[in-house]
Amino acid sequence: MALYAIGDIQGCLDPLQALLEKLAFDPARDTVWFTGDLVNRGPKSLETLRFVKSLGASAVTVLGNHDLHLLAAACGVVEPRGKDTIAPIIDAADSAELLDWLRRQPLAHHDEARKLLMVHAGIHPLWDESRTMAAAREVELELRGDRPEVFLNEMYGNKPRRWRESLGGAERLRCITNILTRMRYLDSEHRLDLKFKGPPGQQPEGLVPWFESAGRCALESRIIFGHWSSLGLIAEGPVVCLDSGCLWGRSLTALRFEPGPEAVFAIDCG
């Protein structure tokens, strides 16, 4: 049995299927993890969502910011934006089934035995594995409850920028969501900067990538994430970034964790 992780798809189904063919992926035998943002901006968001759902237990996905945006739009909380490609999902005959499946996916996945922790964007430097999973569960409970639209209506916004355990209510849930699904840079006081999206080395003074922030908790797990296409592929070390810019015509990347030595596979999306 092989274990793969694949970066942001964002509705680019054809490269995904080409990559899985290259891997000789067999859902009866293998497992694939997705770093979130299954949908939006790419040409086949509806088909991608149907396909990943059809993989059943052979696929694990965490929710990304575009997945949450789809859920919010489907609830009528926001209107789809100009570049969004989520309207076909909302209008589909199987929309209710697809959206119900999506809102029940986690925001973080921890494989303790393999010492792997997957989120869409990042881990707060003050969080260890157990704190990350507990924070994710707070949001998951809202999404899986009877009124997910209440949370989704309050989800948007960049404040509070700084995580504190004393946060409560909508501010607490929004901060957790922004950390797990939108974070790239932090300042020296661990405040989120959610505006700059460029690569390290070009950021405004005083900002550092979240995984280089001072005072980080020591983790036993490697962190797998996507979300940051301008950062690009990082396949070695304690952090693994798998967003290699498929949506922007670069590549869709998979990392095989097992069996044997780790290996990178990619499909050109140009």
C-alpha positions as CSV (number, residue, x, y, z in Angstrom):
1,M,0.0,0.0,0.0
2,A,1.3,3.4,-0.9
3,L,0.6,6.7,0.8
4,Y,0.6,10.0,-1.3
5,A,-0.1,13.6,-0.5
6,I,-1.2,16.0,-3.2
7,G,-1.3,19.8,-3.2
8,D,-4.1,22.2,-4.1
9,I,-6.3,21.1,-7.0
10,Q,-8.7,24.0,-7.2
11,G,-10.9,22.3,-9.7
12,C,-8.1,21.2,-12.1
13,L,-9.4,17.7,-12.5
14,D,-7.5,16.7,-15.7
15,P,-4.1,17.2,-14.1
16,L,-5.2,15.3,-11.0
17,Q,-6.4,12.3,-13.0
18,A,-3.2,12.4,-15.0
19,L,-1.1,12.5,-11.8
20,L,-3.0,9.6,-10.3
21,E,-2.5,7.6,-13.5
22,K,1.3,8.4,-13.3
23,L,1.3,7.1,-9.7
24,A,-0.6,4.0,-10.8
25,F,-2.9,4.9,-7.9
26,D,-5.3,2.1,-6.9
27,P,-8.1,3.2,-4.4
28,A,-8.5,-0.4,-3.4
29,R,-4.9,-0.5,-2.2
30,D,-3.5,3.0,-1.9
31,T,-4.3,6.2,0.1
32,V,-4.1,9.8,-1.0
33,W,-4.1,12.9,1.2
34,F,-5.2,16.3,-0.2
35,T,-4.1,19.5,1.4
36,G,-7.4,21.3,0.7
37,D,-8.8,23.7,-1.8
38,L,-10.3,21.0,-3.9
39,V,-12.4,23.5,-5.7
40,N,-12.6,27.0,-7.2
41,R,-10.9,29.0,-9.9
42,G,-10.2,25.9,-12.0
43,P,-12.4,24.7,-14.8
44,K,-13.9,21.5,-13.3
45,S,-14.7,22.2,-9.6
46,L,-17.9,20.2,-9.7
47,E,-16.3,17.2,-11.3
48,T,-13.3,17.4,-8.9
49,L,-15.5,17.4,-5.9
50,R,-17.5,14.4,-7.2
51,F,-14.3,12.5,-8.0
52,V,-12.6,13.0,-4.6
53,K,-15.8,12.1,-2.8
54,S,-16.0,8.9,-4.9
55,L,-12.6,7.8,-3.6
56,G,-14.2,7.1,-0.2
57,A,-11.9,5.9,2.6
58,S,-8.9,5.9,0.2
59,A,-8.8,9.7,0.3
60,V,-8.3,12.1,3.2
61,T,-8.8,15.8,2.6
62,V,-8.6,18.8,4.9
63,L,-10.7,22.0,4.2
64,G,-9.1,25.0,2.6
65,N,-10.2,28.5,2.4
66,H,-11.8,28.0,-1.1
67,D,-13.7,25.0,0.2
68,L,-15.1,27.1,3.1
69,H,-15.9,29.9,0.6
70,L,-18.0,27.4,-1.4
71,L,-19.9,26.3,1.7
72,A,-20.5,30.0,2.6
73,A,-21.8,30.8,-0.9
74,A,-24.0,27.7,-0.9
75,C,-25.6,29.0,2.4
76,G,-26.2,32.4,0.8
77,V,-23.8,34.1,3.2
78,V,-21.8,35.5,0.3
79,E,-22.2,35.8,-3.5
80,P,-19.8,33.9,-5.7
81,R,-17.0,36.3,-6.9
82,G,-16.0,37.1,-10.5
83,K,-13.3,34.4,-10.8
84,D,-15.1,31.7,-8.8
85,T,-16.1,28.4,-10.5
86,I,-18.4,27.1,-7.7
87,A,-21.8,28.0,-9.2
88,P,-22.1,24.6,-11.0
89,I,-21.7,22.9,-7.7
90,I,-24.4,25.0,-6.0
91,D,-26.7,24.4,-9.0
92,A,-26.0,20.6,-9.4
93,A,-28.7,18.0,-8.8
94,D,-26.4,16.3,-6.2
95,S,-25.4,19.6,-4.6
96,A,-26.9,18.9,-1.2
97,E,-25.0,15.5,-1.0
98,L,-21.7,17.0,-2.1
99,L,-21.9,20.0,0.3
100,D,-22.9,17.8,3.2
101,W,-19.9,15.6,2.5
102,L,-17.6,18.6,2.2
103,R,-18.7,20.3,5.5
104,R,-17.9,17.1,7.4
105,Q,-14.3,17.0,6.3
106,P,-11.7,18.0,8.9
107,L,-9.5,21.1,9.1
108,A,-6.5,19.1,10.3
109,H,-5.5,15.5,10.0
110,H,-2.9,13.9,12.3
111,D,-1.4,10.5,11.7
112,E,0.3,9.9,15.0
113,A,1.9,6.6,14.0
114,R,3.5,8.2,10.9
115,K,4.2,11.5,12.7
116,L,2.5,13.5,10.0
117,L,0.2,16.5,10.5
118,M,-1.7,17.9,7.5
119,V,-3.5,21.3,7.4
120,H,-4.3,23.6,4.5
121,A,-2.2,26.7,5.4
122,G,-0.2,26.3,8.6
123,I,0.2,25.7,12.3
124,H,0.3,28.5,14.9
125,P,3.8,28.6,16.5
126,L,2.3,28.2,20.0
127,W,0.4,25.1,19.1
128,D,1.6,21.5,19.3
129,E,-0.2,18.6,17.7
130,S,-2.9,18.1,20.3
131,R,-3.6,21.9,20.5
132,T,-3.9,22.0,16.7
133,M,-6.4,19.1,16.6
134,A,-8.4,20.6,19.4
135,A,-8.6,24.0,17.7
136,A,-9.6,22.3,14.4
137,R,-12.4,20.4,16.2
138,E,-13.9,23.7,17.5
139,V,-14.6,24.8,13.9
140,E,-15.5,21.3,12.7
141,L,-18.3,21.1,15.4
142,E,-19.8,24.3,14.0
143,L,-19.6,23.1,10.4
144,R,-21.1,19.8,11.2
145,G,-23.9,21.2,13.4
146,D,-27.5,22.0,12.6
147,R,-26.7,25.7,11.7
148,P,-23.3,25.9,9.9
149,E,-24.5,29.1,8.3
150,V,-24.1,30.9,11.6
151,F,-20.4,30.2,11.7
152,L,-19.9,30.8,8.0
153,N,-21.6,34.2,8.2
154,E,-19.0,35.3,10.8
155,M,-16.0,33.6,9.2
156,Y,-14.8,36.4,7.0
157,G,-12.4,39.0,8.2
158,N,-8.7,39.4,9.2
159,K,-9.2,40.2,12.9
160,P,-8.3,39.3,15.5
161,R,-4.8,39.0,14.1
162,R,-3.3,37.5,17.3
163,W,-4.2,34.2,18.8
164,R,-5.0,34.2,22.5
165,E,-6.6,31.3,24.5
166,S,-8.9,33.8,26.0
167,L,-10.6,34.5,22.7
168,G,-14.2,33.5,22.6
169,G,-17.2,33.3,20.3
170,A,-16.9,34.3,16.6
171,E,-13.5,35.9,17.1
172,R,-12.0,32.7,18.4
173,L,-13.5,30.6,15.5
174,R,-12.4,33.2,12.9
175,C,-8.9,33.3,14.3
176,I,-8.6,29.5,14.3
177,T,-9.9,29.3,10.7
178,N,-7.5,32.0,9.5
179,I,-4.6,30.2,11.1
180,L,-5.4,26.8,9.6
181,T,-6.7,27.9,6.1
182,R,-5.2,31.4,5.3
183,M,-2.0,32.0,7.2
184,R,1.4,32.7,5.5
185,Y,3.3,35.3,7.4
186,L,3.5,36.4,11.1
187,D,5.2,39.3,12.8
188,S,7.5,39.1,15.8
189,E,4.5,39.0,18.2
190,H,2.8,36.1,16.2
191,R,0.2,38.4,14.6
192,L,-1.1,37.2,11.3
193,D,-0.5,39.2,8.1
194,L,-3.1,38.0,5.7
195,K,-2.4,40.5,2.9
196,F,1.0,39.7,1.5
197,K,1.0,36.5,-0.6
198,G,4.4,36.6,-2.2
199,P,7.4,34.4,-1.6
200,P,9.8,34.7,1.3
201,G,12.5,37.3,0.6
202,Q,9.9,39.7,-0.8
203,Q,7.8,40.2,2.3
204,P,7.4,43.6,4.2
205,E,9.9,44.1,6.9
206,G,9.1,42.5,10.2
207,L,7.2,39.5,8.7
208,V,8.5,35.9,8.6
209,P,6.9,32.7,7.2
210,W,4.9,31.1,9.9
211,F,7.2,28.0,10.0
212,E,10.2,30.2,10.7
213,S,8.5,32.1,13.6
214,A,10.6,32.4,16.8
215,G,9.3,30.5,19.8
216,R,7.7,27.7,17.9
217,C,6.5,24.7,19.8
218,A,8.6,21.6,19.2
219,L,6.6,19.1,17.2
220,E,7.2,15.5,16.7
221,S,5.3,15.6,13.4
222,R,6.2,16.9,10.0
223,I,3.7,19.5,8.8
224,I,2.1,19.0,5.3
225,F,0.4,22.0,3.8
226,G,-0.5,23.8,0.6
227,H,-2.1,27.2,0.1
228,W,1.1,29.0,-0.8
229,S,1.7,28.7,-4.5
230,S,4.4,31.5,-4.5
231,L,6.3,29.5,-1.9
232,G,6.3,26.4,-4.1
233,L,7.4,22.9,-3.5
234,I,9.2,22.0,-0.2
235,A,9.5,18.2,-0.1
236,E,12.2,17.7,2.6
237,G,12.5,18.6,6.2
238,P,10.0,19.3,9.0
239,V,7.6,21.2,6.7
240,V,6.3,19.9,3.4
241,C,4.6,22.4,1.0
242,L,2.8,20.8,-1.9
243,D,1.1,23.8,-3.6
244,S,3.2,24.0,-6.8
245,G,0.8,26.3,-8.7
246,C,-1.3,24.0,-10.8
247,L,-4.0,26.6,-11.1
248,W,-1.4,29.1,-12.4
249,G,-0.1,26.8,-15.1
250,R,2.9,25.3,-13.3
251,S,2.5,21.8,-11.9
252,L,0.4,19.5,-9.7
253,T,2.7,17.6,-7.3
254,A,2.4,14.4,-5.2
255,L,4.8,13.3,-2.5
256,R,5.0,9.5,-1.9
257,F,5.7,8.9,1.8
258,E,5.7,5.1,1.6
259,P,6.6,2.4,0.6
260,G,10.4,2.9,0.2
261,P,12.2,6.2,0.1
262,E,10.1,9.4,-0.3
263,A,9.7,10.4,-3.9
264,V,8.2,13.4,-5.7
265,F,5.9,13.1,-8.8
266,A,4.5,16.0,-10.8
267,I,2.3,16.7,-13.8
268,D,2.9,19.9,-15.9
269,C,-0.2,22.1,-15.9
270,G,1.0,24.5,-18.5
